[in-house]
Amino acid sequence: MDKLNFITAGVPLKAGNKGYEAGFKVLNEMGLDGLELEFVRGVRISDKSRDAVNSANKVITAHAPFYVNLNAREDDKVEASIQRIIETAETAYSLGGFSITFHAGYYLGMDAETTYKKIREGIEIITTELKKVNNKIWIRPETTGKATQWGDLEEIIRLSKEFETVLPCVDFSHLHARYNGISNTYDEFAKIFETIGNELGQVALDNFHAHIAGIEYGEKGEKKHLNLEESDFNYKDLLKAFKNFGIKGAIVCESPNIEDDAKLMKEYYLSI
């Protein structure tokens, strides 16, 4: 991508229930760059919404449904998870999306290596099926906010090195919560970018997909999202690191006030 874009997790709240067309109008008025399609319970989008997304000329990403666990014990649940991710990728790609993300799975009491191998099997099926139809969208497991969830940064980088269309979706707020308050200084943010660049190359820094929100957490990790100014999350130093490393791609704001915090971040980033 040619720059760092600031987008909302779903249709802006100020659009009410008026849909994507009204949502893109709000984004334009606020000077924001696009949105993440939120397929919470299923990959469904109406023809009217498709038309609005296609005509908006905005940056588009997508989040697969939350009913995904590539490490489920039941084969039918794994198969359904694979299909949901494929459907998300197909739909997002047809709408000009450049990247999709998802929560890949849970450890379920299994050791990390066993879980990794099971999730890798699912990703291999997904990438193979998408390659058959020449779908070149980025497939991104997201860093997760609890130790019971698969997806620390090292695991996702390892997986990304095995597939040419897989890169991390770095949820910086999840990393902050997962480790009960660390990953919250400029040096720690810089280390993340350095690691990704060294392990995955410049392409990962030029096509970045991040989630940012305020966050409440405890000993077991993430509790809930907060607005940035109501949280201890150090978004200003993070944005300084984005600027200093010349990161390009999309920052998705997942705060409860999605468009207001997206604008807050964009204005601060441009002021640096």
C-alpha positions as CSV (number, residue, x, y, z in Angstrom):
1,M,0.0,0.0,0.0
2,D,1.1,3.6,-0.5
3,K,0.4,5.0,3.0
4,L,-1.0,4.2,6.5
5,N,-4.8,4.2,6.5
6,F,-7.1,4.7,9.5
7,I,-10.3,2.7,9.2
8,T,-13.2,1.7,11.5
9,A,-14.2,-1.8,12.6
10,G,-17.6,-1.9,10.9
11,V,-20.0,0.9,9.8
12,P,-19.4,4.1,11.8
13,L,-21.8,4.5,14.7
14,K,-22.9,8.0,13.5
15,A,-24.5,6.3,10.5
16,G,-27.1,4.7,12.8
17,N,-28.8,1.8,11.1
18,K,-28.7,3.4,7.7
19,G,-26.1,1.0,6.3
20,Y,-22.9,1.2,4.3
21,E,-23.8,4.1,2.1
22,A,-24.5,6.3,5.1
23,G,-21.4,4.9,6.8
24,F,-19.1,5.9,3.9
25,K,-20.6,9.3,4.0
26,V,-19.6,9.6,7.7
27,L,-16.1,8.4,6.8
28,N,-15.8,11.0,4.1
29,E,-16.9,13.8,6.4
30,M,-14.4,12.7,9.1
31,G,-11.5,12.2,6.7
32,L,-11.2,8.5,7.4
33,D,-9.9,6.0,4.9
34,G,-12.2,2.9,5.0
35,L,-13.7,0.2,7.1
36,E,-13.4,-3.4,8.1
37,L,-16.3,-5.6,7.2
38,E,-17.5,-7.3,10.4
39,F,-18.9,-10.8,9.5
40,V,-19.7,-11.5,13.1
41,R,-22.2,-14.4,12.8
42,G,-21.9,-15.3,9.1
43,V,-20.5,-14.1,5.8
44,R,-23.6,-12.2,4.5
45,I,-23.9,-8.9,2.7
46,S,-26.8,-7.6,0.6
47,D,-26.6,-6.5,-3.0
48,K,-27.3,-3.0,-1.9
49,S,-24.4,-3.1,0.6
50,R,-22.1,-4.6,-2.1
51,D,-22.9,-1.8,-4.4
52,A,-22.1,0.8,-1.7
53,V,-18.8,-0.9,-0.8
54,N,-17.8,-1.2,-4.5
55,S,-18.5,2.4,-5.3
56,A,-16.9,3.9,-2.1
57,N,-13.3,3.7,-3.3
58,K,-12.1,3.1,0.3
59,V,-9.7,0.8,2.0
60,I,-11.5,-2.5,2.8
61,T,-10.5,-5.3,5.2
62,A,-12.7,-8.0,6.7
63,H,-13.0,-9.9,9.9
64,A,-14.2,-13.5,9.7
65,P,-17.0,-14.7,12.0
66,F,-16.2,-15.4,15.6
67,Y,-17.3,-19.0,15.3
68,V,-13.8,-20.1,14.1
69,N,-11.6,-22.7,15.8
70,L,-9.1,-24.4,13.6
71,N,-8.0,-26.5,16.6
72,A,-11.5,-27.8,17.5
73,R,-11.7,-31.4,18.6
74,E,-14.7,-32.0,16.3
75,D,-13.9,-32.4,12.6
76,D,-17.1,-30.8,11.5
77,K,-16.2,-27.6,13.5
78,V,-12.8,-27.4,11.9
79,E,-14.4,-27.9,8.5
80,A,-17.0,-25.2,9.2
81,S,-14.2,-22.8,10.4
82,I,-12.2,-23.4,7.3
83,Q,-15.2,-22.6,5.1
84,R,-16.0,-19.4,7.0
85,I,-12.5,-18.1,6.5
86,I,-12.6,-19.0,2.8
87,E,-16.0,-17.3,2.4
88,T,-14.7,-14.2,4.1
89,A,-11.7,-14.1,1.8
90,E,-13.9,-14.6,-1.3
91,T,-16.3,-11.9,-0.3
92,A,-13.7,-9.4,0.7
93,Y,-11.7,-10.0,-2.4
94,S,-14.8,-9.5,-4.6
95,L,-15.3,-6.1,-2.9
96,G,-11.7,-4.9,-3.4
97,G,-10.5,-5.9,0.1
98,F,-6.8,-6.3,0.6
99,S,-6.7,-8.3,3.8
100,I,-8.9,-10.5,6.1
101,T,-8.3,-11.5,9.7
102,F,-9.7,-14.0,12.2
103,H,-9.1,-15.6,15.6
104,A,-7.6,-18.9,14.6
105,G,-8.3,-21.1,17.6
106,Y,-7.9,-22.2,21.2
107,Y,-5.3,-24.4,22.8
108,L,-8.1,-26.5,24.6
109,G,-5.5,-27.9,26.9
110,M,-3.3,-29.1,24.1
111,D,0.4,-28.2,24.0
112,A,1.6,-25.4,21.8
113,E,3.2,-27.5,19.1
114,T,0.2,-29.8,18.7
115,T,-2.0,-26.8,18.4
116,Y,0.3,-25.2,15.9
117,K,0.3,-28.2,13.6
118,K,-3.5,-28.5,13.7
119,I,-4.0,-24.8,12.8
120,R,-1.3,-25.0,10.1
121,E,-3.3,-27.9,8.5
122,G,-6.3,-25.6,8.3
123,I,-4.4,-22.7,6.9
124,E,-2.9,-25.0,4.2
125,I,-6.3,-26.0,3.1
126,I,-7.5,-22.4,3.0
127,T,-4.6,-21.0,1.1
128,T,-4.7,-23.9,-1.4
129,E,-8.4,-23.4,-2.1
130,L,-8.0,-19.7,-2.6
131,K,-5.0,-20.2,-4.9
132,K,-7.2,-22.3,-7.2
133,V,-9.4,-19.3,-7.9
134,N,-6.4,-16.8,-8.0
135,N,-7.6,-15.1,-4.8
136,K,-4.5,-13.1,-3.7
137,I,-6.0,-11.4,-0.6
138,W,-3.8,-11.5,2.6
139,I,-4.9,-14.1,5.1
140,R,-4.1,-13.0,8.6
141,P,-4.5,-14.8,12.0
142,E,-4.9,-12.2,14.6
143,T,-2.8,-11.9,17.8
144,T,-5.1,-12.7,20.7
145,G,-5.7,-11.2,24.1
146,K,-5.8,-14.3,26.3
147,A,-3.3,-17.0,27.0
148,T,-6.0,-19.6,26.4
149,Q,-6.2,-18.5,22.8
150,W,-3.7,-19.5,20.1
151,G,-2.0,-16.6,18.6
152,D,1.0,-14.9,20.2
153,L,3.1,-12.9,17.8
154,E,5.9,-15.6,17.5
155,E,3.4,-18.3,16.6
156,I,1.8,-16.1,13.9
157,I,5.1,-15.1,12.4
158,R,6.2,-18.7,12.3
159,L,3.0,-19.6,10.4
160,S,3.4,-16.6,8.1
161,K,6.8,-17.8,7.0
162,E,5.3,-21.0,5.7
163,F,2.7,-19.5,3.3
164,E,3.2,-16.7,0.8
165,T,-0.3,-15.2,1.3
166,V,-0.3,-15.3,5.1
167,L,0.8,-12.4,7.3
168,P,0.0,-11.4,10.9
169,C,-2.8,-9.1,11.9
170,V,-1.2,-7.4,14.9
171,D,-3.8,-6.4,17.5
172,F,-1.5,-4.3,19.7
173,S,-4.2,-3.9,22.4
174,H,-4.5,-7.7,22.6
175,L,-0.8,-8.1,23.1
176,H,-0.9,-5.5,25.8
177,A,-3.7,-7.4,27.6
178,R,-2.4,-10.9,26.9
179,Y,0.8,-10.1,28.9
180,N,-1.1,-8.2,31.6
181,G,0.2,-4.7,30.8
182,I,3.5,-5.1,28.9
183,S,3.9,-4.3,25.2
184,N,3.1,-0.7,25.9
185,T,6.3,1.4,25.4
186,Y,7.9,2.8,22.3
187,D,10.8,0.4,22.5
188,E,8.4,-2.6,22.8
189,F,6.4,-1.4,19.8
190,A,9.6,-0.8,17.8
191,K,10.8,-4.3,18.7
192,I,7.6,-5.7,17.2
193,F,8.2,-3.9,13.9
194,E,11.8,-4.9,13.8
195,T,10.9,-8.5,14.4
196,I,8.3,-8.6,11.7
197,G,10.6,-6.8,9.2
198,N,13.5,-9.1,10.0
199,E,11.4,-12.3,9.9
200,L,9.0,-11.6,7.1
201,G,10.6,-8.9,5.1
202,Q,9.6,-5.4,3.9
203,V,6.4,-6.7,2.3
204,A,5.0,-7.2,5.8
205,L,5.7,-3.6,6.8
206,D,4.3,-2.2,3.5
207,N,1.1,-4.2,3.8
208,F,0.4,-4.0,7.5
209,H,-3.0,-4.8,9.2
210,A,-3.4,-3.7,12.8
211,H,-6.1,-3.5,15.4
212,I,-6.0,-0.8,18.0
213,A,-8.4,0.0,20.9
214,G,-8.3,1.0,24.5
215,I,-8.5,-2.2,26.6
216,E,-9.3,-3.4,30.0
217,Y,-7.4,-6.5,31.2
218,G,-6.5,-8.6,34.2
219,E,-4.3,-11.5,35.1
220,K,-6.0,-13.7,32.6
221,G,-5.7,-11.1,29.8
222,E,-8.4,-9.2,27.9
223,K,-11.7,-8.3,29.5
224,K,-13.2,-5.7,27.1
225,H,-12.4,-2.9,24.8
226,L,-12.4,0.7,26.0
227,N,-12.1,4.1,24.4
228,L,-8.5,5.1,24.0
229,E,-8.5,7.9,26.5
230,E,-10.2,5.7,29.1
231,S,-7.4,3.1,28.9
232,D,-3.8,2.9,29.8
233,F,-2.9,1.8,26.3
234,N,0.0,4.0,25.0
235,Y,-1.4,4.7,21.5
236,K,0.7,7.8,21.0
237,D,4.1,6.0,21.3
238,L,2.7,3.2,19.1
239,L,1.8,5.8,16.4
240,K,5.2,7.3,16.7
241,A,6.7,3.9,16.0
242,F,4.4,3.5,13.0
243,K,5.6,6.8,11.7
244,N,9.3,6.2,12.4
245,F,9.3,2.7,10.7
246,G,7.4,4.0,7.7
247,I,4.6,1.4,8.1
248,K,2.0,1.3,5.4
249,G,-1.3,-0.5,5.4
250,A,-4.4,-0.2,7.6
251,I,-5.0,0.5,11.3
252,V,-8.5,-0.7,12.3
253,C,-10.0,1.1,15.3
254,E,-11.9,-1.3,17.5
255,S,-12.7,1.1,20.4
256,P,-16.4,1.4,21.3
257,N,-16.4,4.8,19.7
258,I,-14.8,3.5,16.5
259,E,-14.8,6.5,14.3
260,D,-14.0,9.0,17.0
261,D,-10.9,7.1,18.1
262,A,-9.9,6.4,14.5
263,K,-10.0,10.2,13.8
264,L,-8.1,10.8,17.1
265,M,-5.3,8.4,16.0
266,K,-5.2,9.8,12.4
267,E,-4.9,13.4,13.6
268,Y,-2.2,12.5,16.1
269,Y,-0.3,10.5,13.5
270,L,-0.4,13.4,11.0
271,S,0.8,15.8,13.7
272,I,4.0,13.9,14.4
